[in-house]
Amino acid sequence: LTASDIQPSASSRVYNERQEPITVHYRFYWYDARGLEMHPLEAPRSVTIPARSSVTLFGSANYLGAHKVRLYLYL
């Protein structure tokens, strides 16, 4: 999590060790200082990771006050 006065953001590097490309779906969940989930939720996104490669996923909170973030990944 990178906090700034303008907009908190987060990034995570995801690796594909397989011999073929894989599509990963993901969503960042943002939490306030009390640990409560902030709404509205971001729309889920998808990325195709090439074989034996990696990508960096980026997310930005659309509201001030985000203190923590969780990245949810699914196939």
C-alpha positions as CSV (number, residue, x, y, z in Angstrom):
1,L,0.0,0.0,0.0
2,T,1.3,3.4,-1.0
3,A,-0.4,6.2,0.9
4,S,-0.5,9.7,-0.4
5,D,-2.6,12.8,0.3
6,I,-4.2,12.4,-3.1
7,Q,-5.1,8.7,-3.6
8,P,-3.9,5.5,-1.9
9,S,-2.6,2.9,-4.3
10,A,-1.4,-0.7,-4.2
11,S,0.5,-3.1,-6.4
12,S,1.4,-6.8,-6.4
13,R,3.6,-8.9,-8.6
14,V,2.0,-12.2,-9.8
15,Y,4.0,-15.0,-11.3
16,N,3.0,-17.8,-13.8
17,E,5.3,-20.7,-13.5
18,R,3.3,-22.8,-16.0
19,Q,4.3,-23.6,-19.6
20,E,1.1,-21.9,-20.9
21,P,-0.6,-18.5,-20.4
22,I,-3.1,-18.3,-17.6
23,T,-5.9,-15.8,-17.0
24,V,-6.3,-14.5,-13.5
25,H,-9.2,-12.5,-12.2
26,Y,-8.7,-10.1,-9.3
27,R,-10.1,-7.3,-7.2
28,F,-8.6,-5.0,-4.6
29,Y,-10.6,-4.5,-1.4
30,W,-10.0,-1.3,0.5
31,Y,-10.4,-0.8,4.3
32,D,-10.6,2.3,6.5
33,A,-8.6,3.0,9.7
34,R,-11.1,1.0,11.7
35,G,-10.7,-2.0,9.4
36,L,-14.1,-1.6,7.8
37,E,-14.5,-2.4,4.1
38,M,-15.0,0.7,1.9
39,H,-17.8,0.8,-0.6
40,P,-18.5,0.9,-3.5
41,L,-16.3,-2.0,-4.4
42,E,-14.0,-1.9,-7.4
43,A,-15.2,-3.9,-10.4
44,P,-13.3,-7.3,-10.9
45,R,-10.6,-7.2,-13.5
46,S,-8.8,-9.9,-15.5
47,V,-5.3,-10.2,-16.8
48,T,-3.6,-12.9,-18.9
49,I,-0.1,-13.8,-17.7
50,P,2.2,-15.2,-20.4
51,A,3.9,-18.6,-19.8
52,R,6.8,-18.4,-17.3
53,S,6.3,-14.7,-16.8
54,S,5.0,-12.2,-14.3
55,V,2.8,-9.1,-14.3
56,T,2.3,-6.3,-11.8
57,L,-1.3,-5.6,-10.7
58,F,-2.1,-2.0,-9.7
59,G,-5.1,-0.6,-7.9
60,S,-6.1,2.8,-6.6
61,A,-8.6,3.7,-3.9
62,N,-11.3,6.0,-5.3
63,Y,-11.8,7.6,-1.9
64,L,-9.7,9.2,0.9
65,G,-9.2,7.4,4.1
66,A,-8.2,4.0,2.8
67,H,-5.6,2.6,5.2
68,K,-5.4,-1.1,4.2
69,V,-5.9,-3.2,1.1
70,R,-6.5,-6.8,0.3
71,L,-5.9,-8.4,-3.1
72,Y,-8.4,-11.2,-4.0
73,L,-7.2,-13.5,-6.8
74,Y,-9.2,-16.3,-8.5
75,L,-9.0,-18.4,-11.7
